[in-house]
Every structure is written in C-alpha cells, then in structure tokens.
Amino acid sequence: MISDSGAAATPREGAVKRALVFGVLIALGGVAVFSLVIQAVPYGRDHTNPPVGLEPVWDSPQTRELAVRACFDCHSNETVWPWYSNIAPVSWLIQRDVDKGRAKLNYSEWDRPQDEGDESAEELREGDMPPWFYPIPDPKRRLSGLERASLIRGLEATFGTEGNEGGEEHDDDDDDD
C-alpha cells in the first residue's frame, strides 16, 4: 500500500483509515436514524388554521397586501404552511413561531384584544420583524426598501404609533402654541 506521501503505507495507517471511514459511516447512519425517529414526534404538524374573525380596518389595500406577504404567516389565522413545515425539526420551529406570533398579535382576531398593533410599525422599522430568515425559502416574502417604508407608514396609519392609538399623529413641540 502506498501512502499519500509516496512512501509505503504501514498496516497501522491502513487500519486507521478504515476505522476513520467506518466511524464516519456510523455517524452518518446515526444521523439518518435520528432524523427518521424524530419524525414520529407529533408537535409541529397540526396545520389547521383557526377561523378568521374580524380583521383590522386597514388604511389601504396596499398595506393589507404587504402585511399579508410579510406578516400573515405568523400573525394571522391564514398561515400558508410550506412543504418543509411537515419535516422535523423545522416543523417544530415553524409551529413555535406561528404559535408565538398569533399569541402576540393576530390580524385575524381583531374582535379580541390586541395589545401589539401600535408596536408593529416600530418592530418593522427596527428590523425585528419579520425575522431575517423568514424570506429565505420564499423570496416573494422579502420586502424591498420602498415596500418596507410603505408598510411602516400603512401600519402607523392603521394602528397608530406606540402610545398613540388610532393613527392620530402627535407633535411633541406643541408647547410653543
């Protein structure tokens, strides 16, 4: 047997290579078995959407359309469940994000108390929403800079800003009047 350096390989080097290849194959087999076993965990596969109740009164159809693209999959009862949402552990992460998003702000249940509507524009402005990874599998979800600015303005017009509900603008410099 010839080694990589051109010298004859010792029986010990051959045994080490075989053991390394065997170890890698065992590890890959373990990963494959683990990946199959975790598919049996039922969490993350209940892809039913609750009924849609009352939506907010949007300031414009464009604001609603942008919100549908960027927000509705986690913040409404109109979630579009992609194919990979059926494969653990990704299904667990998606289910967790949808559950948390709906609990925090749900555009499909405006007939129930929604405490975060006035913060939605600020979350978008600060880059906290949507999460950076959200548009990766589906680039149609990605908002351009102009679309992001338009959605921020639309959310502010629809919900107001934090501490100022109903879309009314306030001016902190009214002291001069």
NORFEN-V931854 format. One record per pair of residues at least 12 apart in sequence whose C-alpha atoms are under 6 Angstrom apart, sorted by the first residue. I is the first residue (numbers start at 0). J is the second residue. If there is no record, write none. Layout:
# NORFEN-V931854
i->I j->J
i->I j->J
This chain:
# NORFEN-V931854
i->38 j->87
i->43 j->90
i->43 j->91
i->43 j->94
i->44 j->85
i->48 j->76
i->49 j->76
i->51 j->76
i->51 j->107
i->52 j->107
i->52 j->108
i->53 j->107
i->53 j->108
i->53 j->109
i->53 j->110
i->54 j->106
i->54 j->107
i->54 j->109
i->55 j->109
i->57 j->157
i->58 j->157
i->62 j->150
i->62 j->153
i->68 j->140
i->69 j->140
i->73 j->97
i->73 j->100
i->74 j->100
i->74 j->101
i->74 j->104
i->74 j->105
i->75 j->105
i->75 j->106
i->75 j->107
i->76 j->107
i->116 j->158
i->117 j->158
i->117 j->159
i->117 j->160
i->117 j->161
i->118 j->161
i->120 j->151
i->120 j->154
